[in-house]
Amino acid sequence: MCGRYTLAVSPAQLAARFGVAPLELQPRYNIAPTQPAPVVRASNGTRELALLRWGLIPSWANDAAIGARLINARSETVLEKPAFRTAFRRQRCLVPASGFYEWQPTVAGKQPFYFTPVDGDLMAFAGLWEQWRAPNGAIVESYTILTTAANEIVAPIHDRMPVILPPDLDALWLDPTADAARLHHLCLAPPPVALRVYPVSKAVNQVRNDGEGLIQPYTP
């Protein structure tokens, strides 16, 4: 799964990578479920950067609490699950990220590791988004991150990882008319992105911690 990730770039870098209008954002080093974070989605033929809540709340849900359990969607079953299948066909998004964390069990407890592109580029996780109307009439927009089998870099730490889309697939992923079967096939292969990985402090375990020190290499 993907339970924490980072996004620490300038608005200009984000705008250039995804072809969207700049949006003032603070660097984030510990984005956690239920928090708002930016996604890129198609809107009336253009791309927009929007802040959505992490943890997808299906339009038919009775309670927003379900979103905390739907922060990830397994690619293998995304076309079958009622919570995801409609969004996969019609409401896909890109989730910008600088890196992500995974945890490895050890005798001293779970050790967090940080994964980030070797070239320092931004990543685009494959995502889905939904609109949900709360009982008070408020509209809540939320998203989930698709996961797939880990590639050879992530596998020694965890058996799952986010689906990472290369830039040349951005337009296809956001196209609401794209063939769902083709997109599903793209999600199943482990991403071939070149990542570097290293252990980091367990301070990342606490949601309240959100600073650049969280991504500094740490010797357990």
C-alpha positions as CSV (number, residue, x, y, z in Angstrom):
1,M,0.0,0.0,0.0
2,C,0.9,3.7,0.0
3,G,0.2,5.3,3.3
4,R,2.4,8.4,3.4
5,Y,4.1,10.4,0.7
6,T,5.7,13.8,0.0
7,L,5.3,16.7,-2.3
8,A,8.0,19.4,-1.9
9,V,8.5,21.4,-5.1
10,S,7.9,25.0,-6.2
11,P,4.5,26.0,-7.7
12,A,6.4,26.7,-11.0
13,Q,7.9,23.2,-11.1
14,L,4.4,21.7,-10.5
15,A,2.8,23.8,-13.1
16,A,5.5,23.0,-15.7
17,R,5.4,19.2,-15.1
18,F,1.6,18.9,-15.3
19,G,0.6,21.8,-17.5
20,V,-1.6,23.5,-14.9
21,A,-2.0,26.9,-13.5
22,P,0.4,27.5,-10.5
23,L,-1.1,27.0,-7.1
24,E,0.7,28.3,-3.9
25,L,1.4,25.2,-1.8
26,Q,3.6,24.6,1.2
27,P,6.2,21.8,1.0
28,R,4.8,18.6,2.5
29,Y,7.0,15.8,3.8
30,N,4.3,13.6,5.5
31,I,1.0,13.7,3.6
32,A,-1.3,11.4,5.4
33,P,-4.8,9.9,4.9
34,T,-7.8,12.2,5.3
35,Q,-5.6,15.3,4.7
36,P,-6.1,17.5,1.7
37,A,-3.5,17.3,-1.1
38,P,-3.3,18.4,-4.7
39,V,-4.3,16.3,-7.6
40,V,-4.4,17.0,-11.4
41,R,-7.6,16.2,-13.2
42,A,-9.4,17.1,-16.4
43,S,-12.0,19.8,-16.3
44,N,-13.9,20.9,-19.4
45,G,-11.1,20.0,-21.7
46,T,-8.3,21.5,-19.7
47,R,-6.3,20.4,-16.7
48,E,-6.7,21.8,-13.2
49,L,-4.9,21.4,-9.9
50,A,-7.3,20.9,-7.1
51,L,-7.0,20.1,-3.4
52,L,-8.9,16.9,-2.5
53,R,-9.1,14.8,0.6
54,W,-7.0,11.6,0.6
55,G,-9.3,8.6,1.1
56,L,-12.0,8.1,-1.5
57,I,-15.6,8.5,-0.4
58,P,-17.9,6.8,-3.0
59,S,-20.8,8.9,-4.1
60,W,-23.2,6.3,-2.6
61,A,-21.5,6.2,0.9
62,N,-23.6,7.0,4.0
63,D,-20.6,8.2,6.0
64,A,-17.4,10.0,5.1
65,A,-15.5,7.6,7.5
66,I,-15.3,5.0,4.7
67,G,-12.7,7.2,3.1
68,A,-10.1,6.3,5.7
69,R,-10.3,2.7,4.5
70,L,-10.1,3.6,0.8
71,I,-6.8,5.5,0.6
72,N,-5.5,2.9,-1.9
73,A,-7.1,0.9,-4.7
74,R,-5.6,-2.4,-5.8
75,S,-5.1,-2.3,-9.6
76,E,-5.9,-6.0,-9.9
77,T,-9.5,-5.6,-8.7
78,V,-10.2,-1.9,-9.4
79,L,-12.7,-2.7,-12.2
80,E,-14.7,-5.0,-9.9
81,K,-15.0,-3.1,-6.7
82,P,-18.1,-0.9,-6.4
83,A,-16.2,1.8,-4.6
84,F,-13.8,2.3,-7.5
85,R,-15.1,0.9,-10.8
86,T,-17.1,4.0,-11.8
87,A,-14.3,6.4,-11.0
88,F,-11.8,4.3,-12.9
89,R,-13.9,4.6,-16.0
90,R,-14.7,8.3,-15.7
91,Q,-12.9,10.2,-13.0
92,R,-9.1,9.5,-13.1
93,C,-6.5,11.9,-11.7
94,L,-2.8,12.3,-11.3
95,V,-1.4,12.6,-7.8
96,P,1.9,14.6,-7.8
97,A,4.6,13.3,-5.5
98,S,8.2,13.8,-4.7
99,G,8.6,10.5,-2.9
100,F,6.8,7.9,-0.7
101,Y,7.4,5.9,2.4
102,E,7.1,2.2,3.1
103,W,7.8,0.2,6.3
104,Q,9.8,-3.0,6.8
105,P,9.3,-5.2,9.9
106,T,12.4,-5.6,12.0
107,V,13.2,-7.0,15.5
108,A,13.2,-3.4,16.7
109,G,9.8,-2.6,15.1
110,K,8.8,-1.3,11.7
111,Q,11.5,0.7,10.0
112,P,10.4,3.4,7.5
113,F,12.2,3.8,4.2
114,Y,11.9,6.6,1.7
115,F,11.7,6.1,-2.0
116,T,12.3,9.0,-4.4
117,P,13.3,9.2,-8.1
118,V,17.0,9.0,-8.8
119,D,16.8,12.0,-11.2
120,G,14.9,14.2,-8.7
121,D,11.9,14.5,-11.0
122,L,8.3,14.7,-9.8
123,M,6.2,11.5,-9.9
124,A,2.6,11.1,-11.0
125,F,0.7,8.4,-9.1
126,A,-2.3,7.0,-10.8
127,G,-5.4,8.2,-8.9
128,L,-9.2,8.2,-8.9
129,W,-11.5,10.9,-7.5
130,E,-15.1,11.2,-6.4
131,Q,-17.7,13.7,-5.3
132,W,-19.8,13.0,-2.2
133,R,-22.6,15.0,-0.7
134,A,-22.6,15.1,3.0
135,P,-25.9,15.1,5.0
136,N,-25.6,18.8,5.5
137,G,-25.4,19.3,1.7
138,A,-21.7,20.1,1.6
139,I,-19.7,18.6,-1.3
140,V,-16.6,16.6,-0.4
141,E,-14.1,15.7,-3.1
142,S,-11.7,12.9,-2.4
143,Y,-9.2,10.6,-4.1
144,T,-7.4,7.3,-3.9
145,I,-4.0,6.1,-5.1
146,L,-3.8,2.9,-7.2
147,T,-1.2,0.3,-6.2
148,T,0.4,-2.6,-8.0
149,A,3.0,-5.3,-7.4
150,A,6.3,-3.9,-6.2
151,N,9.2,-3.6,-8.6
152,E,12.7,-4.9,-7.9
153,I,13.6,-1.7,-5.9
154,V,10.6,-1.7,-3.6
155,A,10.1,-5.5,-3.2
156,P,12.8,-6.0,-0.6
157,I,10.9,-3.6,1.7
158,H,7.2,-4.1,0.7
159,D,5.2,-6.1,-1.8
160,R,3.1,-3.2,-3.0
161,M,3.8,0.2,-4.4
162,P,1.9,3.1,-6.1
163,V,1.2,2.9,-9.8
164,I,3.7,5.5,-11.2
165,L,2.8,6.9,-14.6
166,P,5.5,8.3,-17.0
167,P,4.8,11.8,-18.3
168,D,3.9,10.5,-21.8
169,L,0.8,8.8,-20.3
170,D,-0.5,11.8,-18.5
171,A,-2.9,12.8,-21.2
172,L,-4.2,9.3,-21.8
173,W,-4.8,8.7,-18.1
174,L,-6.8,12.0,-17.8
175,D,-8.8,11.4,-21.0
176,P,-12.4,10.5,-19.9
177,T,-12.9,8.7,-23.2
178,A,-9.9,6.4,-23.0
179,D,-10.4,2.7,-23.1
180,A,-10.6,1.4,-19.5
181,A,-9.2,-2.1,-20.4
182,R,-6.1,-0.5,-21.9
183,L,-5.6,1.7,-18.8
184,H,-6.2,-1.3,-16.5
185,H,-3.4,-3.2,-18.3
186,L,-1.0,-0.3,-17.8
187,C,-1.6,-0.4,-14.1
188,L,-0.8,-4.1,-13.6
189,A,2.9,-4.0,-14.5
190,P,5.4,-2.9,-11.8
191,P,6.5,0.6,-12.6
192,P,10.0,0.7,-14.2
193,V,10.8,4.1,-12.6
194,A,14.4,4.4,-11.3
195,L,14.1,5.0,-7.5
196,R,16.7,5.4,-4.8
197,V,15.8,4.2,-1.3
198,Y,17.2,4.7,2.2
199,P,16.0,4.4,5.8
200,V,14.6,7.5,7.5
201,S,13.6,8.4,11.1
202,K,10.6,6.9,12.8
203,A,9.5,10.4,13.3
204,V,7.5,10.0,10.1
205,N,5.2,7.7,12.0
206,Q,3.6,10.7,13.8
207,V,1.3,12.6,11.5
208,R,2.0,15.9,13.3
209,N,5.6,15.7,12.1
210,D,6.0,17.4,8.7
211,G,9.4,18.8,8.0
212,E,12.4,18.3,5.7
213,G,14.2,16.3,8.3
214,L,11.8,13.4,7.7
215,I,13.4,12.6,4.4
216,Q,17.0,12.8,5.6
217,P,18.9,9.4,5.6
218,Y,18.9,7.8,9.0
219,T,21.0,5.1,10.5
220,P,18.9,2.8,12.7
